[in-house]
Amino acid sequence: MTTVKAFIRTGKKDTFANIRFRLSDGRNIQLFHTSELLVKPSMWDEKKEQYKAKAIIPVHCKSREEFYKNVTDRKNLLLQLYTTHKIENSEQLNQYVDEYLNPEKYNTDSSVLCLYDRFSNYINQSFKDGIFGEGRKRHYDVLLRELNRFLIINDLCDIKPIDFTNEKLILFRDFLLNEYTFVDKYRGLYTEMTVRNTPTAPRGQNTVATKLKKMQAFFNELESNDELPVSPFRKLGKQRKAVMMKEQYDEPICLTKNEFIKIQNTDVSVVLQETKDAFLLQCSLGCRIGDFQSLSFDNLNIEGDIYFIHYLPRKTMKENDTRTEVRTPLIPFALEIIKKYKFQFPILRYVSGERGYNEKIKKLLEYCKIDRMVAVFNEATNKNEYKPLYEMASSKLARKTHVDLMNKVQIDKYVAGLHAKNSDAVDRYTNIGIKERFILMCAAFGCE
């Protein structure tokens, strides 16, 4: 029986080490592969081949779910390559792995690649070069799978980028809008998708427009590399392109100061207490859910007598040339929550789903009677629908609320009239320290 085991080999406990894989097939075959995946020995559970249950994961490391997936995917890849090819030694195994992970190195002529392969290369190379962060790459990977389904359904699997005309681009846009209509007829293309991810209704215009802008960036690069004479987006015409790429958004929804204080002062059941504390803390920090999940005592510091959180935002880390950290003071109630939970919030293990953090935020706000009616545009009827705020709540509401409350306690920096609107000079002249931020936050959130 062929098995693959993940392990590390190093004597330095505080230095990141590469995860190695050993493929065994009976007693006589032992193949080894050293991956680019990194882990600290102090965090590694050798028996379970994963992070230790109580390991504190640094902010720049992969989340548990992503880390486990990477390890599992690499194991499956090694098994797949071993069964597909007649591999006799570790050198051959590593060669096949490199060819699979870095196809652009072995494709000397990009013009002979079909659209799917060329788009896949573009995604992987952009991620490797730091143009994409991990979050954006995941969105591109989803688009790549959608493109693949479109090409299969329309018998265009071998089409080259140069043959993907503006007419076919319009067909692809219609497919993205109405993919749900193809699910029953082409059930085999959707068997591996979860129920949640399987299309069941038309996609929104904003969603499709965002996907098309990603495709446009890809074709722009082909055009700039002289792989195409002209991008199909340039042949759409101004009016059609404006309609296809148009994005419209509802008015931002966030809590008012009184609503935030109402949640703070409402006694809730034991079931909702952890959700309430986590949500209030996230509102006070204003960080994205991915950053919020990864916070630990490593992100805590003190300046003078004021505690603050500092971290590098994951979403923009690769585009952040100066590696500038976000530094957010901890107002009194936020510090108390951290002392109470020590950054351990079990509710944050799952964000989506019926029992996830987002759903429990809705139940929390409903219990606190945060039922102000807010407008939500219905694309099917082209009319605004009004729903209670708690139905629209999620972890994003915490970030929006933080930004809105903080914005309302700051004087417009252009009021003095010394510089024109959008002048960069104002930002260069201004430096708000931790103490000043702390004072503003206390005012924003109604703290002493």
C-alpha positions in Angstrom: 0.0 0.0 0.0 1.3 3.4 -1.0 1.4 6.0 1.8 2.7 9.5 2.2 3.8 11.0 5.5 4.6 14.6 6.3 7.5 15.4 8.7 10.2 17.9 9.6 13.9 17.4 10.3 15.7 20.1 12.2 17.5 20.7 15.5 16.4 24.3 15.8 13.1 24.7 17.5 12.6 28.4 16.9 13.5 28.5 13.2 11.0 27.8 10.4 11.6 24.5 8.7 10.5 23.0 5.4 7.9 20.3 5.6 9.2 17.1 4.0 7.2 14.2 2.6 8.1 10.5 2.5 6.3 8.4 -0.1 6.4 4.7 0.8 5.4 1.7 -1.3 6.2 -1.4 0.5 9.7 -1.9 2.1 11.8 -1.3 -1.0 10.5 2.1 -2.2 11.1 5.3 -0.2 10.8 8.6 -2.1 11.4 12.0 -0.5 10.1 15.4 -1.4 11.0 18.7 0.4 8.2 21.2 0.0 8.2 25.0 0.2 5.7 24.8 3.1 7.1 26.1 6.3 6.4 25.4 10.0 8.0 26.1 13.3 9.1 22.8 15.1 7.5 24.1 18.3 4.2 24.3 16.5 4.3 20.9 14.7 2.4 17.9 15.9 4.5 15.0 14.5 1.9 12.4 15.2 -1.1 14.2 13.7 1.1 15.9 11.0 -0.4 19.3 11.6 -0.3 22.4 13.9 -0.5 21.5 17.6 -3.9 22.0 19.0 -2.8 24.8 21.4 -0.1 26.4 19.1 -0.3 30.1 18.7 -0.1 30.8 15.0 1.9 33.9 14.0 0.0 36.5 12.0 2.1 35.9 8.8 1.5 32.1 8.8 -1.2 30.2 7.1 -4.5 29.6 9.0 -5.1 26.1 10.3 -7.6 25.3 7.5 -5.3 26.6 4.7 -2.3 24.9 6.2 -4.1 21.5 6.5 -5.4 21.9 2.9 -1.9 22.6 1.6 -0.4 19.5 3.3 -3.3 17.3 2.1 -3.1 18.6 -1.4 0.7 18.0 -1.6 0.1 14.4 -0.3 -2.5 13.8 -3.0 -0.3 15.3 -5.7 2.6 13.0 -4.8 0.3 9.9 -4.9 -1.2 11.1 -8.2 2.2 11.6 -9.8 3.5 8.3 -8.5 0.6 6.3 -9.8 0.5 8.2 -13.1 4.3 8.1 -13.9 6.9 5.3 -13.5 8.9 7.1 -10.8 12.0 5.3 -9.6 13.8 7.9 -7.4 13.3 11.1 -5.4 14.9 13.2 -8.2 12.3 12.1 -10.7 9.5 12.7 -8.2 10.7 16.3 -7.5 11.0 17.0 -11.2 7.4 16.0 -11.8 6.2 18.1 -8.8 8.1 21.1 -10.1 6.6 20.7 -13.6 3.1 20.5 -12.0 3.6 23.5 -9.7 5.5 25.7 -12.2 4.2 24.9 -15.7 5.4 28.3 -17.0 9.0 27.2 -16.6 8.4 24.3 -19.1 6.2 26.2 -21.6 8.6 28.1 -23.7 6.0 29.3 -26.1 3.0 30.9 -24.5 1.2 31.4 -27.8 0.6 27.6 -28.2 -1.2 27.3 -24.9 -5.0 27.1 -24.8 -6.9 29.9 -23.0 -7.4 27.8 -19.8 -3.7 26.9 -19.4 -2.6 30.4 -20.2 -5.0 31.9 -17.7 -3.9 29.3 -15.1 -0.2 30.3 -15.7 -1.1 34.0 -15.4 -2.7 33.3 -12.0 0.1 31.2 -10.6 2.9 33.5 -11.8 1.1 36.7 -10.5 0.8 35.1 -7.1 4.4 34.0 -7.1 5.6 37.5 -8.1 3.6 39.1 -5.3 1.1 40.8 -7.6 -1.7 38.8 -6.0 -2.2 38.1 -2.3 -3.6 34.8 -1.1 -7.2 36.2 -0.9 -7.2 37.5 -4.5 -5.6 34.3 -5.8 -8.5 32.3 -4.3 -11.0 34.6 -6.2 -9.0 34.1 -9.4 -9.0 30.3 -8.9 -12.8 30.4 -8.6 -13.0 32.3 -11.9 -10.6 29.8 -13.5 -13.0 27.0 -12.6 -16.0 28.9 -13.9 -14.1 29.6 -17.2 -13.3 25.9 -17.5 -17.0 24.9 -17.1 -18.0 27.5 -19.7 -15.4 26.2 -22.2 -16.5 22.6 -21.6 -20.2 23.3 -22.1 -19.5 25.3 -25.3 -17.0 22.8 -26.7 -14.2 25.4 -26.6 -11.6 23.6 -24.5 -8.8 24.0 -27.0 -9.5 27.7 -27.9 -6.5 29.9 -27.9 -6.5 33.4 -26.2 -6.3 35.0 -29.6 -9.5 33.3 -30.7 -11.5 34.4 -27.6 -13.3 37.3 -29.4 -15.6 39.9 -28.0 -18.6 37.8 -29.1 -17.3 34.9 -27.0 -16.6 37.3 -24.1 -20.3 38.3 -24.2 -21.3 34.7 -24.1 -19.0 34.1 -21.1 -20.6 37.1 -19.4 -24.1 35.7 -20.0 -22.9 32.3 -18.7 -21.6 33.9 -15.4 -25.0 35.7 -15.0 -27.1 32.5 -15.5 -24.8 29.6 -14.8 -27.5 28.1 -12.4 -29.5 27.2 -15.5 -26.8 24.7 -16.6 -26.5 22.8 -13.3 -29.2 20.2 -14.0 -28.1 19.5 -17.6 -24.4 19.3 -16.8 -24.6 17.7 -13.4 -21.2 16.0 -13.7 -19.4 19.4 -13.7 -20.8 20.3 -10.3 -20.5 17.0 -8.4 -17.5 18.1 -6.4 -18.9 21.4 -5.5 -20.6 22.0 -2.1 -24.3 22.8 -2.0 -23.4 26.3 -0.8 -21.1 27.0 -3.8 -23.4 25.4 -6.5 -25.2 28.2 -8.4 -28.9 28.2 -7.7 -29.9 31.7 -8.8 -28.6 34.4 -11.2 -25.4 36.1 -10.1 -25.5 39.8 -9.3 -24.3 42.4 -11.7 -21.6 43.6 -9.3 -20.3 40.0 -8.9 -20.1 39.4 -12.7 -18.5 42.9 -13.3 -15.8 42.1 -10.7 -15.0 38.8 -12.4 -14.9 40.4 -15.9 -12.4 43.0 -14.5 -10.1 40.2 -13.5 -10.4 38.7 -17.0 -9.7 42.2 -18.4 -6.4 42.4 -16.4 -5.4 39.1 -17.9 -6.0 40.1 -21.5 -4.3 43.5 -20.9 -1.2 41.6 -19.9 -1.4 39.4 -23.0 -1.7 42.5 -25.1 1.2 44.2 -23.5 3.3 41.1 -24.0 2.4 41.1 -27.7 0.7 37.7 -27.3 -2.5 39.4 -28.7 -2.9 42.1 -31.2 -5.8 43.6 -29.2 -7.8 42.6 -26.1 -11.4 41.5 -26.7 -12.5 44.1 -24.2 -11.3 46.9 -26.5 -13.7 45.6 -29.2 -16.8 45.7 -27.0 -17.6 49.4 -27.7 -17.8 52.0 -25.0 -21.5 51.7 -24.3 -21.6 47.9 -24.1 -18.4 47.8 -22.0 -19.8 50.4 -19.6 -22.9 48.2 -19.1 -21.0 45.0 -18.7 -18.4 46.4 -16.3 -20.7 48.6 -14.2 -20.8 48.2 -10.5 -23.4 49.7 -8.2 -23.5 49.5 -4.4 -26.0 50.0 -1.7 -25.6 52.7 0.9 -23.1 51.5 3.5 -24.7 49.8 6.5 -23.1 50.3 9.9 -24.2 50.7 13.5 -24.8 54.1 15.0 -23.1 55.0 18.3 -26.4 54.6 20.1 -26.9 51.1 18.6 -23.4 50.1 19.5 -23.9 51.2 23.1 -27.3 49.4 23.2 -25.6 46.1 22.3 -22.9 46.8 24.9 -25.5 47.4 27.6 -27.8 44.6 26.8 -27.6 41.5 29.0 -27.6 38.4 26.8 -27.8 34.7 27.4 -24.8 32.5 28.0 -25.2 31.2 24.4 -24.8 34.7 22.9 -22.2 36.1 25.4 -19.1 35.0 23.5 -20.5 36.3 20.2 -21.3 39.6 21.9 -17.8 40.0 23.3 -16.1 38.9 20.1 -18.3 41.3 18.0 -17.7 44.3 20.4 -13.9 43.6 20.3 -13.9 43.4 16.5 -15.8 46.7 16.3 -13.2 48.4 18.5 -10.4 47.0 16.4 -11.9 47.4 13.0 -9.9 44.6 11.5 -11.0 42.1 8.8 -12.2 38.7 10.0 -9.0 36.9 8.8 -6.8 39.3 10.8 -9.2 39.1 13.8 -9.0 35.3 13.9 -5.2 35.2 13.9 -4.6 37.8 16.7 -2.7 36.6 19.8 -0.6 38.1 22.6 2.2 38.5 20.0 0.1 41.3 18.6 -0.2 43.1 21.9 2.1 45.9 23.0 2.1 49.0 25.2 3.2 52.6 24.7 3.3 54.7 27.8 0.3 53.3 29.7 -1.8 52.5 26.7 -2.1 49.0 25.3 -2.5 48.6 21.6 -2.8 45.9 18.9 -0.4 45.9 16.0 -0.5 43.6 12.9 0.2 43.4 9.2 -3.1 43.2 7.3 -3.1 39.9 5.4 -5.2 41.1 2.5 -2.8 43.9 1.5 0.5 42.5 2.9 2.0 41.8 -0.5 1.1 45.3 -1.8 2.4 47.0 1.4 5.8 48.1 0.2 6.9 49.4 3.6 5.4 46.6 5.7 3.5 49.3 7.7 1.6 47.8 10.6 -1.9 48.8 11.7 -1.7 50.1 15.3 -5.0 50.3 17.2 -5.3 51.3 20.8 -7.3 49.2 23.2 -10.1 51.2 24.8 -11.1 49.9 28.3 -13.9 47.5 27.4 -11.7 45.9 24.6 -8.9 45.3 27.0 -11.3 43.7 29.5 -12.5 41.3 26.8 -9.0 40.3 25.8 -8.2 39.7 29.5 -11.3 37.6 29.8 -10.8 35.4 26.7 -7.0 35.7 26.1 -7.7 35.8 22.3 -9.3 32.4 22.4 -12.8 32.7 20.8 -14.1 29.2 19.8 -16.9 31.0 17.9 -14.3 32.2 15.3 -13.4 28.7 14.2 -16.3 28.9 11.7 -17.3 32.2 10.1 -19.9 30.9 7.6 -22.6 28.3 7.9 -25.7 28.0 10.1 -23.7 27.9 13.3 -21.0 30.2 12.2 -19.9 33.6 13.6 -21.8 35.6 11.0 -25.1 33.9 11.8 -24.7 34.4 15.5 -24.0 38.1 15.0 -27.5 38.2 13.3 -29.0 36.5 16.3 -27.2 38.8 18.7 -28.4 42.0 17.0 -31.9 40.6 16.7 -31.9 39.8 20.5 -30.7 43.4 21.2 -33.5 44.7 19.0 -31.2 46.4 16.4 -34.1 46.4 13.9 -33.6 49.7 12.1 -34.9 49.3 8.5 -32.1 49.6 5.9 -32.4 49.6 2.1 -31.1 46.7 0.0 -31.4 46.8 -3.8 -33.1 43.9 -5.5 -31.6 43.3 -8.9 -34.6 41.2 -10.0 -37.2 43.9 -9.4 -34.8 46.9 -9.8 -36.3 48.3 -6.5 -35.0 48.9 -3.0 -36.3 46.4 -0.4 -36.2 47.3 3.3 -35.0 44.8 5.8 -34.1 45.0 9.6 -30.5 45.7 10.1 -29.9 42.5 12.0 -30.7 40.4 8.9 -27.8 42.1 7.0 -25.3 41.8 9.9 -22.0 40.0 9.5 -18.4 40.4 10.6 -18.0 43.1 7.9 -20.5 45.2 9.9 -17.9 45.4 12.7 -15.2 46.9 10.4 -17.7 49.3 8.8 -18.9 50.5 12.2 -15.4 51.1 13.4 -14.6 53.2 10.3 -17.8 55.2 10.6 -17.6 55.9 14.3 -13.9 57.0 14.0 -14.6 59.2 11.0 -17.3 61.1 12.9 -14.9 62.2 15.7 -12.2 63.6 13.4 -12.2 67.1 12.0 -12.0 67.2 8.2 -8.3 67.7 7.6 -9.0 70.1 4.7 -11.2 72.4 6.7 -8.2 74.7 7.5 -8.0 75.5 3.8 -4.2 75.2 3.6 -4.3 72.6 0.9 -6.6 71.4 -1.9 -8.8 68.4 -1.5 -6.9 65.1 -1.9 -3.5 66.8 -1.3 -0.9 64.3 -0.1 0.9 67.1 1.8 -1.7 67.0 4.6 -0.9 63.3 5.3 2.8 64.0 5.3 2.4 66.8 7.8 0.2 64.8 10.1 1.2 62.1 12.5 -1.4 60.8 15.0 0.2 58.9 17.8 -1.2 56.1 20.0 -2.3 58.5 22.7 -4.2 60.8 20.2 -5.8 57.7 18.6 -6.8 56.4 22.1 -8.5 59.7 22.9 -10.3 59.8 19.6 -11.5 56.1 20.0 -12.8 56.8 23.5 -14.8 59.6 22.1 -16.0 57.5 19.2 -17.2 54.6 21.3 -18.5 56.6 24.3 -15.8 55.5 26.8 -14.4 57.4 29.7 
